[in-house]
Amino acid sequence: MTASGIRVLIAKPGLDGHDRGAKVIARALRDAGMEVIYTGLRQTPEMISEAALQEDVDIVGLSILSGAHMALVPRIRQEMDANGLNEVSIIVGGIIPDDDIQSLQEMGVAAVFGPGTSTEEIVTRINELMGARQA
């Protein structure tokens, strides 16, 4: 699958009001040929899951700077699974302590990106995820 066929939802769950990074990532993915849907700030797990369902996305990218990732990610995964979106990959970016990465992966997160991750690395990882799904 080429990047042009990949649909990505970028969401800011919880009360975190900082979205500059999410907008930078959304633009980089768009520039790489992906279709990007940005939900805006303060999204609930239910809102994110519903948007993913309605937009028929391949990837849900969560930008979390608030430290609430260990509470929000399982709720989002649960909502997505309840909506039949168990095949939709979740990726997470933001302030994620190294100690939490394995737990997030065990919850089904396909990739975790911390501060300083290049946009090229994120694009490459999404393409890898989609390529593995198509194989």
N, CA, C and O atoms as CSV, one atom per row, in Angstrom:
chain,resi,resn,atom,element,x,y,z
A,1,MET,N,N,0.849,-1.173,0.000
A,1,MET,CA,C,0.000,0.000,0.000
A,1,MET,C,C,0.893,1.235,0.000
A,1,MET,O,O,1.867,1.307,0.750
A,2,THR,N,N,0.564,2.182,-0.824
A,2,THR,CA,C,1.317,3.427,-0.846
A,2,THR,C,C,0.760,4.379,0.197
A,2,THR,O,O,-0.369,4.227,0.664
A,3,ALA,N,N,1.573,5.359,0.549
A,3,ALA,CA,C,1.160,6.328,1.557
A,3,ALA,C,C,-0.144,7.015,1.174
A,3,ALA,O,O,-0.929,7.385,2.047
A,4,SER,N,N,-0.381,7.188,-0.122
A,4,SER,CA,C,-1.575,7.914,-0.551
A,4,SER,C,C,-2.869,7.187,-0.186
A,4,SER,O,O,-3.928,7.813,-0.150
A,5,GLY,N,N,-2.812,5.898,0.082
A,5,GLY,CA,C,-4.011,5.171,0.453
A,5,GLY,C,C,-4.210,5.031,1.942
A,5,GLY,O,O,-5.187,4.421,2.376
A,6,ILE,N,N,-3.317,5.576,2.732
A,6,ILE,CA,C,-3.376,5.426,4.185
A,6,ILE,C,C,-4.162,6.583,4.786
A,6,ILE,O,O,-3.884,7.752,4.517
A,7,ARG,N,N,-5.156,6.230,5.611
A,7,ARG,CA,C,-5.965,7.241,6.303
A,7,ARG,C,C,-5.603,7.216,7.782
A,7,ARG,O,O,-5.664,6.175,8.438
A,8,VAL,N,N,-5.222,8.390,8.294
A,8,VAL,CA,C,-4.760,8.506,9.675
A,8,VAL,C,C,-5.615,9.526,10.423
A,8,VAL,O,O,-5.828,10.640,9.946
A,9,LEU,N,N,-6.095,9.138,11.581
A,9,LEU,CA,C,-6.800,10.043,12.477
A,9,LEU,C,C,-5.806,10.500,13.541
A,9,LEU,O,O,-5.203,9.670,14.222
A,10,ILE,N,N,-5.634,11.795,13.686
A,10,ILE,CA,C,-4.792,12.353,14.741
A,10,ILE,C,C,-5.720,12.933,15.792
A,10,ILE,O,O,-6.569,13.768,15.479
A,11,ALA,N,N,-5.564,12.498,17.042
A,11,ALA,CA,C,-6.469,12.916,18.109
A,11,ALA,C,C,-5.689,13.355,19.345
A,11,ALA,O,O,-4.601,12.857,19.633
A,12,LYS,N,N,-6.281,14.300,20.060
A,12,LYS,CA,C,-5.741,14.803,21.322
A,12,LYS,C,C,-6.716,14.421,22.429
A,12,LYS,O,O,-7.648,15.173,22.714
A,13,PRO,N,N,-6.515,13.257,23.061
A,13,PRO,CA,C,-7.448,12.844,24.112
A,13,PRO,C,C,-7.196,13.578,25.430
A,13,PRO,O,O,-6.090,14.043,25.706
A,14,GLY,N,N,-8.234,13.664,26.214
A,14,GLY,CA,C,-8.092,14.228,27.553
A,14,GLY,C,C,-8.101,15.745,27.563
A,14,GLY,O,O,-8.566,16.390,26.624
A,15,LEU,N,N,-7.580,16.293,28.638
A,15,LEU,CA,C,-7.675,17.727,28.877
A,15,LEU,C,C,-6.459,18.508,28.413
A,15,LEU,O,O,-6.413,19.727,28.575
A,16,ASP,N,N,-5.487,17.837,27.847
A,16,ASP,CA,C,-4.277,18.498,27.357
A,16,ASP,C,C,-4.655,19.526,26.294
A,16,ASP,O,O,-5.350,19.200,25.332
A,17,GLY,N,N,-4.205,20.751,26.464
A,17,GLY,CA,C,-4.568,21.817,25.542
A,17,GLY,C,C,-3.473,22.214,24.578
A,17,GLY,O,O,-3.579,23.252,23.924
A,18,HIS,N,N,-2.430,21.422,24.472
A,18,HIS,CA,C,-1.301,21.756,23.597
A,18,HIS,C,C,-1.347,20.871,22.352
A,18,HIS,O,O,-1.214,19.651,22.445
A,19,ASP,N,N,-1.537,21.492,21.192
A,19,ASP,CA,C,-1.694,20.679,19.988
A,19,ASP,C,C,-0.707,21.009,18.877
A,19,ASP,O,O,-0.875,20.546,17.749
A,20,ARG,N,N,0.309,21.793,19.172
A,20,ARG,CA,C,1.265,22.147,18.123
A,20,ARG,C,C,1.917,20.896,17.527
A,20,ARG,O,O,1.998,20.760,16.307
A,21,GLY,N,N,2.381,19.984,18.388
A,21,GLY,CA,C,3.020,18.762,17.908
A,21,GLY,C,C,2.090,17.925,17.054
A,21,GLY,O,O,2.504,17.385,16.028
A,22,ALA,N,N,0.828,17.810,17.469
A,22,ALA,CA,C,-0.140,17.032,16.692
A,22,ALA,C,C,-0.334,17.654,15.312
A,22,ALA,O,O,-0.462,16.937,14.320
A,23,LYS,N,N,-0.356,18.973,15.248
A,23,LYS,CA,C,-0.520,19.656,13.960
A,23,LYS,C,C,0.714,19.479,13.079
A,23,LYS,O,O,0.593,19.343,11.862
A,24,VAL,N,N,1.895,19.482,13.687
A,24,VAL,CA,C,3.126,19.251,12.916
A,24,VAL,C,C,3.107,17.845,12.322
A,24,VAL,O,O,3.438,17.659,11.151
A,25,ILE,N,N,2.727,16.872,13.116
A,25,ILE,CA,C,2.658,15.486,12.635
A,25,ILE,C,C,1.591,15.355,11.546
A,25,ILE,O,O,1.823,14.712,10.523
A,26,ALA,N,N,0.438,15.956,11.763
A,26,ALA,CA,C,-0.626,15.886,10.758
A,26,ALA,C,C,-0.140,16.448,9.422
A,26,ALA,O,O,-0.407,15.870,8.368
A,27,ARG,N,N,0.562,17.557,9.466
A,27,ARG,CA,C,1.063,18.158,8.230
A,27,ARG,C,C,2.117,17.263,7.573
A,27,ARG,O,O,2.118,17.102,6.353
A,28,ALA,N,N,3.009,16.685,8.373
A,28,ALA,CA,C,4.050,15.810,7.820
A,28,ALA,C,C,3.441,14.573,7.158
A,28,ALA,O,O,3.890,14.148,6.094
A,29,LEU,N,N,2.427,14.005,7.787
A,29,LEU,CA,C,1.771,12.835,7.200
A,29,LEU,C,C,1.048,13.215,5.913
A,29,LEU,O,O,1.086,12.476,4.928
A,30,ARG,N,N,0.400,14.356,5.928
A,30,ARG,CA,C,-0.267,14.838,4.719
A,30,ARG,C,C,0.750,15.060,3.599
A,30,ARG,O,O,0.521,14.674,2.452
A,31,ASP,N,N,1.880,15.690,3.949
A,31,ASP,CA,C,2.919,15.939,2.954
A,31,ASP,C,C,3.510,14.642,2.407
A,31,ASP,O,O,4.033,14.615,1.293
A,32,ALA,N,N,3.425,13.562,3.199
A,32,ALA,CA,C,3.906,12.249,2.758
A,32,ALA,C,C,2.858,11.522,1.914
A,32,ALA,O,O,3.088,10.396,1.475
A,33,GLY,N,N,1.711,12.160,1.687
A,33,GLY,CA,C,0.694,11.579,0.830
A,33,GLY,C,C,-0.428,10.856,1.548
A,33,GLY,O,O,-1.284,10.251,0.904
A,34,MET,N,N,-0.439,10.908,2.865
A,34,MET,CA,C,-1.504,10.249,3.620
A,34,MET,C,C,-2.700,11.183,3.755
A,34,MET,O,O,-2.566,12.406,3.713
A,35,GLU,N,N,-3.871,10.575,3.918
A,35,GLU,CA,C,-5.067,11.356,4.219
A,35,GLU,C,C,-5.134,11.484,5.731
A,35,GLU,O,O,-5.108,10.482,6.445
A,36,VAL,N,N,-5.221,12.717,6.222
A,36,VAL,CA,C,-5.174,12.967,7.664
A,36,VAL,C,C,-6.445,13.663,8.113
A,36,VAL,O,O,-6.896,14.636,7.508
A,37,ILE,N,N,-7.007,13.140,9.183
A,37,ILE,CA,C,-8.154,13.748,9.833
A,37,ILE,C,C,-7.688,14.156,11.221
A,37,ILE,O,O,-7.222,13.315,11.990
A,38,TYR,N,N,-7.810,15.443,11.552
A,38,TYR,CA,C,-7.406,15.933,12.869
A,38,TYR,C,C,-8.666,16.267,13.652
A,38,TYR,O,O,-9.492,17.057,13.194
A,39,THR,N,N,-8.817,15.670,14.827
A,39,THR,CA,C,-10.047,15.830,15.600
A,39,THR,C,C,-10.079,17.080,16.453
A,39,THR,O,O,-11.154,17.501,16.880
A,40,GLY,N,N,-8.934,17.683,16.712
A,40,GLY,CA,C,-8.909,18.827,17.610
A,40,GLY,C,C,-8.669,18.407,19.048
A,40,GLY,O,O,-8.409,17.241,19.343
A,41,LEU,N,N,-8.762,19.381,19.928
A,41,LEU,CA,C,-8.427,19.193,21.343
A,41,LEU,C,C,-9.556,18.547,22.139
A,41,LEU,O,O,-10.721,18.552,21.740
A,42,ARG,N,N,-9.161,17.992,23.277
A,42,ARG,CA,C,-10.058,17.524,24.337
A,42,ARG,C,C,-11.079,16.496,23.874
A,42,ARG,O,O,-12.278,16.638,24.114
A,43,GLN,N,N,-10.591,15.472,23.216
A,43,GLN,CA,C,-11.446,14.402,22.714
A,43,GLN,C,C,-11.586,13.288,23.758
A,43,GLN,O,O,-10.615,12.927,24.422
A,44,THR,N,N,-12.785,12.756,23.893
A,44,THR,CA,C,-13.009,11.613,24.770
A,44,THR,C,C,-12.680,10.331,24.008
A,44,THR,O,O,-12.632,10.342,22.778
A,45,PRO,N,N,-12.454,9.234,24.717
A,45,PRO,CA,C,-12.252,7.954,24.026
A,45,PRO,C,C,-13.409,7.614,23.083
A,45,PRO,O,O,-13.192,7.084,21.993
A,46,GLU,N,N,-14.628,7.918,23.505
A,46,GLU,CA,C,-15.789,7.634,22.672
A,46,GLU,C,C,-15.766,8.480,21.393
A,46,GLU,O,O,-16.076,7.982,20.311
A,47,MET,N,N,-15.406,9.737,21.521
A,47,MET,CA,C,-15.348,10.622,20.356
A,47,MET,C,C,-14.272,10.162,19.377
A,47,MET,O,O,-14.474,10.199,18.163
A,48,ILE,N,N,-13.141,9.734,19.903
A,48,ILE,CA,C,-12.046,9.265,19.045
A,48,ILE,C,C,-12.456,7.996,18.307
A,48,ILE,O,O,-12.237,7.872,17.102
A,49,SER,N,N,-13.048,7.060,19.030
A,49,SER,CA,C,-13.483,5.813,18.407
A,49,SER,C,C,-14.544,6.066,17.343
A,49,SER,O,O,-14.494,5.479,16.261
A,50,GLU,N,N,-15.488,6.926,17.642
A,50,GLU,CA,C,-16.549,7.234,16.677
A,50,GLU,C,C,-15.973,7.905,15.426
A,50,GLU,O,O,-16.379,7.591,14.307
A,51,ALA,N,N,-15.031,8.825,15.618
A,51,ALA,CA,C,-14.405,9.486,14.467
A,51,ALA,C,C,-13.636,8.467,13.620
A,51,ALA,O,O,-13.688,8.510,12.390
A,52,ALA,N,N,-12.925,7.553,14.284
A,52,ALA,CA,C,-12.177,6.516,13.561
A,52,ALA,C,C,-13.123,5.645,12.746
A,52,ALA,O,O,-12.813,5.273,11.614
A,53,LEU,N,N,-14.263,5.324,13.317
A,53,LEU,CA,C,-15.261,4.511,12.625
A,53,LEU,C,C,-15.847,5.278,11.434
A,53,LEU,O,O,-15.901,4.756,10.321
A,54,GLN,N,N,-16.275,6.493,11.671
A,54,GLN,CA,C,-16.906,7.295,10.625
A,54,GLN,C,C,-15.951,7.613,9.481
A,54,GLN,O,O,-16.362,7.661,8.321
A,55,GLU,N,N,-14.687,7.830,9.801
A,55,GLU,CA,C,-13.702,8.211,8.788
A,55,GLU,C,C,-13.016,7.009,8.142
A,55,GLU,O,O,-12.229,7.173,7.210
A,56,ASP,N,N,-13.311,5.801,8.632
A,56,ASP,CA,C,-12.757,4.569,8.066
A,56,ASP,C,C,-11.227,4.646,7.974
A,56,ASP,O,O,-10.646,4.458,6.905
A,57,VAL,N,N,-10.590,4.926,9.118
A,57,VAL,CA,C,-9.144,5.119,9.137
A,57,VAL,C,C,-8.393,3.800,9.313
A,57,VAL,O,O,-8.944,2.793,9.756
A,58,ASP,N,N,-7.117,3.853,8.947
A,58,ASP,CA,C,-6.219,2.710,9.108
A,58,ASP,C,C,-5.412,2.798,10.395
A,58,ASP,O,O,-5.050,1.783,10.990
A,59,ILE,N,N,-5.136,4.032,10.814
A,59,ILE,CA,C,-4.280,4.291,11.974
A,59,ILE,C,C,-4.933,5.376,12.812
A,59,ILE,O,O,-5.484,6.337,12.275
A,60,VAL,N,N,-4.872,5.222,14.137
A,60,VAL,CA,C,-5.242,6.299,15.052
A,60,VAL,C,C,-3.968,6.736,15.761
A,60,VAL,O,O,-3.325,5.946,16.452
A,61,GLY,N,N,-3.617,7.995,15.582
A,61,GLY,CA,C,-2.453,8.573,16.239
A,61,GLY,C,C,-2.904,9.438,17.388
A,61,GLY,O,O,-3.673,10.381,17.200
A,62,LEU,N,N,-2.428,9.123,18.581
A,62,LEU,CA,C,-2.803,9.868,19.778
A,62,LEU,C,C,-1.629,10.721,20.229
A,62,LEU,O,O,-0.511,10.225,20.367
A,63,SER,N,N,-1.881,11.989,20.456
A,63,SER,CA,C,-0.876,12.896,20.985
A,63,SER,C,C,-1.242,13.187,22.429
A,63,SER,O,O,-2.270,13.803,22.710
A,64,ILE,N,N,-0.376,12.728,23.356
A,64,ILE,CA,C,-0.692,12.857,24.779
A,64,ILE,C,C,0.510,13.460,25.504
A,64,ILE,O,O,1.579,12.854,25.586
A,65,LEU,N,N,0.308,14.654,26.020
A,65,LEU,CA,C,1.365,15.330,26.775
A,65,LEU,C,C,1.023,15.427,28.256
A,65,LEU,O,O,1.851,15.872,29.052
A,66,SER,N,N,-0.163,15.025,28.631
A,66,SER,CA,C,-0.673,15.247,29.977
A,66,SER,C,C,-0.210,14.226,31.002
A,66,SER,O,O,-0.370,14.446,32.203
A,67,GLY,N,N,0.361,13.112,30.556
A,67,GLY,CA,C,0.731,12.047,31.483
A,67,GLY,C,C,-0.395,11.062,31.733
A,67,GLY,O,O,-0.236,10.139,32.532
A,68,ALA,N,N,-1.522,11.233,31.073
A,68,ALA,CA,C,-2.683,10.367,31.294
A,68,ALA,C,C,-2.746,9.200,30.321
A,68,ALA,O,O,-3.791,8.564,30.188
A,69,HIS,N,N,-1.644,8.908,29.639
A,69,HIS,CA,C,-1.653,7.860,28.612
A,69,HIS,C,C,-2.037,6.488,29.145
A,69,HIS,O,O,-2.700,5.728,28.440
A,70,MET,N,N,-1.641,6.149,30.365
A,70,MET,CA,C,-1.937,4.817,30.896
A,70,MET,C,C,-3.420,4.659,31.239
A,70,MET,O,O,-3.909,3.536,31.354
A,71,ALA,N,N,-4.132,5.762,31.403
A,71,ALA,CA,C,-5.576,5.706,31.628
A,71,ALA,C,C,-6.344,5.836,30.316
A,71,ALA,O,O,-7.354,5.161,30.116
A,72,LEU,N,N,-5.870,6.696,29.429
A,72,LEU,CA,C,-6.607,6.980,28.195
A,72,LEU,C,C,-6.476,5.895,27.137
A,72,LEU,O,O,-7.465,5.522,26.506
A,73,VAL,N,N,-5.267,5.387,26.937
A,73,VAL,CA,C,-5.055,4.416,25.851
A,73,VAL,C,C,-5.913,3.160,26.012
A,73,VAL,O,O,-6.540,2.741,25.039
A,74,PRO,N,N,-5.971,2.540,27.198
A,74,PRO,CA,C,-6.826,1.344,27.295
A,74,PRO,C,C,-8.300,1.645,27.037
A,74,PRO,O,O,-9.009,0.820,26.462
A,75,ARG,N,N,-8.764,2.817,27.458
A,75,ARG,CA,C,-10.163,3.184,27.217
A,75,ARG,C,C,-10.417,3.395,25.726
A,75,ARG,O,O,-11.465,3.007,25.211
A,76,ILE,N,N,-9.467,4.003,25.042
A,76,ILE,CA,C,-9.619,4.214,23.593
A,76,ILE,C,C,-9.606,2.875,22.865
A,76,ILE,O,O,-10.434,2.632,21.987
A,77,ARG,N,N,-8.654,1.998,23.233
A,77,ARG,CA,C,-8.597,0.674,22.595
A,77,ARG,C,C,-9.898,-0.080,22.833
A,77,ARG,O,O,-10.417,-0.712,21.914
A,78,GLN,N,N,-10.434,-0.026,24.049
A,78,GLN,CA,C,-11.682,-0.707,24.387
A,78,GLN,C,C,-12.844,-0.169,23.543
A,78,GLN,O,O,-13.636,-0.946,23.010
A,79,GLU,N,N,-12.943,1.137,23.426
A,79,GLU,CA,C,-13.998,1.745,22.616
A,79,GLU,C,C,-13.854,1.360,21.147
A,79,GLU,O,O,-14.841,1.048,20.479
A,80,MET,N,N,-12.625,1.383,20.651
A,80,MET,CA,C,-12.403,1.013,19.255
A,80,MET,C,C,-12.767,-0.444,19.010
A,80,MET,O,O,-13.413,-0.765,18.013
A,81,ASP,N,N,-12.356,-1.327,19.919
A,81,ASP,CA,C,-12.692,-2.747,19.775
A,81,ASP,C,C,-14.204,-2.955,19.796
A,81,ASP,O,O,-14.734,-3.771,19.043
A,82,ALA,N,N,-14.900,-2.208,20.667
A,82,ALA,CA,C,-16.357,-2.324,20.759
A,82,ALA,C,C,-17.029,-1.868,19.469
A,82,ALA,O,O,-18.131,-2.312,19.146
A,83,ASN,N,N,-16.362,-0.981,18.733
A,83,ASN,CA,C,-16.891,-0.504,17.450
A,83,ASN,C,C,-16.385,-1.326,16.265
A,83,ASN,O,O,-16.570,-0.936,15.112
A,84,GLY,N,N,-15.745,-2.464,16.551
A,84,GLY,CA,C,-15.266,-3.321,15.471
A,84,GLY,C,C,-13.989,-2.828,14.811
A,84,GLY,O,O,-13.692,-3.202,13.676
A,85,LEU,N,N,-13.231,-1.992,15.510
A,85,LEU,CA,C,-12.014,-1.414,14.955
A,85,LEU,C,C,-10.756,-2.073,15.510
A,85,LEU,O,O,-9.721,-1.422,15.651
A,86,ASN,N,N,-10.845,-3.357,15.821
A,86,ASN,CA,C,-9.699,-4.049,16.419
A,86,ASN,C,C,-8.528,-4.174,15.457
A,86,ASN,O,O,-7.406,-4.422,15.899
A,87,GLU,N,N,-8.750,-4.011,14.158
A,87,GLU,CA,C,-7.663,-4.068,13.175
A,87,GLU,C,C,-7.005,-2.704,12.948
A,87,GLU,O,O,-5.987,-2.618,12.263
A,88,VAL,N,N,-7.569,-1.655,13.509
A,88,VAL,CA,C,-7.012,-0.307,13.345
A,88,VAL,C,C,-5.885,-0.126,14.363
A,88,VAL,O,O,-6.090,-0.261,15.570
A,89,SER,N,N,-4.707,0.179,13.857
A,89,SER,CA,C,-3.537,0.359,14.727
A,89,SER,C,C,-3.612,1.678,15.471
A,89,SER,O,O,-4.115,2.677,14.956
A,90,ILE,N,N,-3.099,1.662,16.696
A,90,ILE,CA,C,-2.950,2.875,17.500
A,90,ILE,C,C,-1.467,3.163,17.640
A,90,ILE,O,O,-0.677,2.277,17.963
A,91,ILE,N,N,-1.097,4.414,17.392
A,91,ILE,CA,C,0.251,4.882,17.675
A,91,ILE,C,C,0.115,6.044,18.647
A,91,ILE,O,O,-0.888,6.758,18.638
A,92,VAL,N,N,1.131,6.228,19.486
A,92,VAL,CA,C,1.079,7.256,20.524
A,92,VAL,C,C,2.340,8.088,20.468
A,92,VAL,O,O,3.443,7.563,20.323
A,93,GLY,N,N,2.165,9.388,20.585
A,93,GLY,CA,C,3.295,10.293,20.664
A,93,GLY,C,C,3.098,11.257,21.809
A,93,GLY,O,O,1.971,11.564,22.198
A,94,GLY,N,N,4.209,11.730,22.344
A,94,GLY,CA,C,4.136,12.703,23.429
A,94,GLY,C,C,5.145,12.402,24.511
A,94,GLY,O,O,6.186,11.792,24.268
A,95,ILE,N,N,4.819,12.840,25.698
A,95,ILE,CA,C,5.693,12.648,26.852
A,95,ILE,C,C,5.343,11.291,27.461
A,95,ILE,O,O,4.446,11.189,28.297
A,96,ILE,N,N,6.052,10.266,27.038
A,96,ILE,CA,C,5.795,8.891,27.483
A,96,ILE,C,C,7.065,8.371,28.151
A,96,ILE,O,O,8.083,8.206,27.479
A,97,PRO,N,N,7.027,8.108,29.467
A,97,PRO,CA,C,8.207,7.555,30.129
A,97,PRO,C,C,8.590,6.197,29.539
A,97,PRO,O,O,7.728,5.397,29.177
A,98,ASP,N,N,9.883,5.956,29.451
A,98,ASP,CA,C,10.371,4.678,28.909
A,98,ASP,C,C,9.744,3.490,29.629
A,98,ASP,O,O,9.468,2.464,29.006
A,99,ASP,N,N,9.517,3.618,30.936
A,99,ASP,CA,C,8.951,2.511,31.715
A,99,ASP,C,C,7.529,2.148,31.279
A,99,ASP,O,O,7.063,1.047,31.573
A,100,ASP,N,N,6.846,3.039,30.595
A,100,ASP,CA,C,5.462,2.782,30.181
A,100,ASP,C,C,5.347,2.198,28.770
A,100,ASP,O,O,4.281,1.712,28.392
A,101,ILE,N,N,6.407,2.238,28.003
A,101,ILE,CA,C,6.326,1.831,26.597
A,101,ILE,C,C,5.904,0.375,26.458
A,101,ILE,O,O,5.017,0.067,25.662
A,102,GLN,N,N,6.520,-0.525,27.214
A,102,GLN,CA,C,6.168,-1.935,27.099
A,102,GLN,C,C,4.710,-2.174,27.492
A,102,GLN,O,O,4.008,-2.948,26.840
A,103,SER,N,N,4.262,-1.518,28.544
A,103,SER,CA,C,2.857,-1.676,28.946
A,103,SER,C,C,1.911,-1.204,27.854
A,103,SER,O,O,0.891,-1.841,27.592
A,104,LEU,N,N,2.251,-0.086,27.216
A,104,LEU,CA,C,1.422,0.414,26.112
A,104,LEU,C,C,1.407,-0.582,24.954
A,104,LEU,O,O,0.364,-0.819,24.346
A,105,GLN,N,N,2.554,-1.155,24.657
A,105,GLN,CA,C,2.620,-2.146,23.584
A,105,GLN,C,C,1.787,-3.376,23.931
A,105,GLN,O,O,1.141,-3.958,23.060
A,106,GLU,N,N,1.802,-3.763,25.180
A,106,GLU,CA,C,0.981,-4.906,25.620
A,106,GLU,C,C,-0.506,-4.595,25.519
A,106,GLU,O,O,-1.324,-5.504,25.381
A,107,MET,N,N,-0.863,-3.302,25.589
A,107,MET,CA,C,-2.256,-2.878,25.416
A,107,MET,C,C,-2.648,-2.825,23.946
A,107,MET,O,O,-3.810,-2.590,23.615
A,108,GLY,N,N,-1.672,-3.045,23.062
A,108,GLY,CA,C,-1.968,-3.040,21.641
A,108,GLY,C,C,-1.481,-1.821,20.882
A,108,GLY,O,O,-1.827,-1.649,19.713
A,109,VAL,N,N,-0.688,-0.973,21.517
A,109,VAL,CA,C,-0.138,0.186,20.817
A,109,VAL,C,C,0.968,-0.302,19.886
A,109,VAL,O,O,1.883,-1.008,20.308
A,110,ALA,N,N,0.870,0.083,18.615
A,110,ALA,CA,C,1.805,-0.409,17.606
A,110,ALA,C,C,3.138,0.333,17.622
A,110,ALA,O,O,4.161,-0.230,17.233
A,111,ALA,N,N,3.141,1.590,18.066
A,111,ALA,CA,C,4.381,2.366,18.096
A,111,ALA,C,C,4.224,3.518,19.078
A,111,ALA,O,O,3.137,4.071,19.246
A,112,VAL,N,N,5.341,3.870,19.725
A,112,VAL,CA,C,5.377,4.992,20.660
A,112,VAL,C,C,6.504,5.920,20.229
A,112,VAL,O,O,7.638,5.488,20.022
A,113,PHE,N,N,6.176,7.194,20.098
A,113,PHE,CA,C,7.146,8.197,19.661
A,113,PHE,C,C,7.291,9.268,20.729
A,113,PHE,O,O,6.310,9.896,21.128
A,114,GLY,N,N,8.516,9.472,21.189
A,114,GLY,CA,C,8.776,10.480,22.199
A,114,GLY,C,C,9.223,11.785,21.594
A,114,GLY,O,O,9.314,11.919,20.374
A,115,PRO,N,N,9.505,12.755,22.454
A,115,PRO,CA,C,9.990,14.050,21.979
A,115,PRO,C,C,11.258,13.878,21.147
A,115,PRO,O,O,12.126,13.070,21.475
A,116,GLY,N,N,11.347,14.635,20.089
A,116,GLY,CA,C,12.529,14.586,19.243
A,116,GLY,C,C,12.471,13.565,18.129
A,116,GLY,O,O,13.375,13.512,17.296
A,117,THR,N,N,11.420,12.745,18.095
A,117,THR,CA,C,11.277,11.788,17.002
A,117,THR,C,C,11.075,12.557,15.701
A,117,THR,O,O,10.268,13.485,15.641
A,118,SER,N,N,11.801,12.175,14.672
A,118,SER,CA,C,11.663,12.876,13.399
A,118,SER,C,C,10.349,12.497,12.729
A,118,SER,O,O,9.838,11.390,12.903
A,119,THR,N,N,9.818,13.432,11.966
A,119,THR,CA,C,8.588,13.142,11.229
A,119,THR,C,C,8.829,12.041,10.206
A,119,THR,O,O,7.924,11.259,9.913
A,120,GLU,N,N,10.043,11.971,9.660
A,120,GLU,CA,C,10.370,10.913,8.702
A,120,GLU,C,C,10.269,9.539,9.357
A,120,GLU,O,O,9.800,8.585,8.736
A,121,GLU,N,N,10.709,9.439,10.606
A,121,GLU,CA,C,10.622,8.164,11.323
A,121,GLU,C,C,9.167,7.747,11.522
A,121,GLU,O,O,8.834,6.567,11.407
A,122,ILE,N,N,8.319,8.699,11.816
A,122,ILE,CA,C,6.898,8.400,12.015
A,122,ILE,C,C,6.261,7.954,10.703
A,122,ILE,O,O,5.511,6.979,10.676
A,123,VAL,N,N,6.553,8.655,9.630
A,123,VAL,CA,C,6.035,8.273,8.310
A,123,VAL,C,C,6.502,6.863,7.957
A,123,VAL,O,O,5.707,6.039,7.504
A,124,THR,N,N,7.775,6.590,8.162
A,124,THR,CA,C,8.326,5.264,7.851
A,124,THR,C,C,7.634,4.182,8.663
A,124,THR,O,O,7.289,3.129,8.126
A,125,ARG,N,N,7.429,4.429,9.946
A,125,ARG,CA,C,6.812,3.418,10.817
A,125,ARG,C,C,5.361,3.152,10.401
A,125,ARG,O,O,4.917,2.003,10.401
A,126,ILE,N,N,4.632,4.194,10.052
A,126,ILE,CA,C,3.256,3.996,9.594
A,126,ILE,C,C,3.242,3.173,8.314
A,126,ILE,O,O,2.431,2.259,8.169
A,127,ASN,N,N,4.132,3.494,7.394
A,127,ASN,CA,C,4.205,2.705,6.150
A,127,ASN,C,C,4.563,1.255,6.447
A,127,ASN,O,O,4.031,0.348,5.807
A,128,GLU,N,N,5.453,1.023,7.406
A,128,GLU,CA,C,5.795,-0.357,7.796
A,128,GLU,C,C,4.572,-1.065,8.380
A,128,GLU,O,O,4.292,-2.212,8.032
A,129,LEU,N,N,3.852,-0.391,9.256
A,129,LEU,CA,C,2.663,-0.995,9.857
A,129,LEU,C,C,1.638,-1.369,8.795
A,129,LEU,O,O,1.050,-2.450,8.844
A,130,MET,N,N,1.430,-0.491,7.856
A,130,MET,CA,C,0.443,-0.760,6.824
A,130,MET,C,C,0.932,-1.845,5.869
A,130,MET,O,O,0.133,-2.652,5.394
A,131,GLY,N,N,2.217,-1.874,5.586
A,131,GLY,CA,C,2.780,-2.924,4.749
A,131,GLY,C,C,2.653,-4.285,5.399
A,131,GLY,O,O,2.343,-5.270,4.729
A,132,ALA,N,N,2.892,-4.349,6.702
A,132,ALA,CA,C,2.763,-5.617,7.433
A,132,ALA,C,C,1.319,-6.087,7.456
A,132,ALA,O,O,1.056,-7.288,7.392
A,133,ARG,N,N,0.393,-5.165,7.546
A,133,ARG,CA,C,-1.022,-5.535,7.548
A,133,ARG,C,C,-1.453,-6.087,6.203
A,133,ARG,O,O,-2.283,-6.994,6.142
A,134,GLN,N,N,-0.897,-5.550,5.121
A,134,GLN,CA,C,-1.261,-5.988,3.777
A,134,GLN,C,C,-0.613,-7.310,3.393
A,134,GLN,O,O,-1.093,-7.998,2.492
A,135,ALA,N,N,0.489,-7.673,4.080
A,135,ALA,CA,C,1.223,-8.892,3.737
A,135,ALA,C,C,0.483,-10.141,4.139
A,135,ALA,O,O,0.973,-11.248,3.916
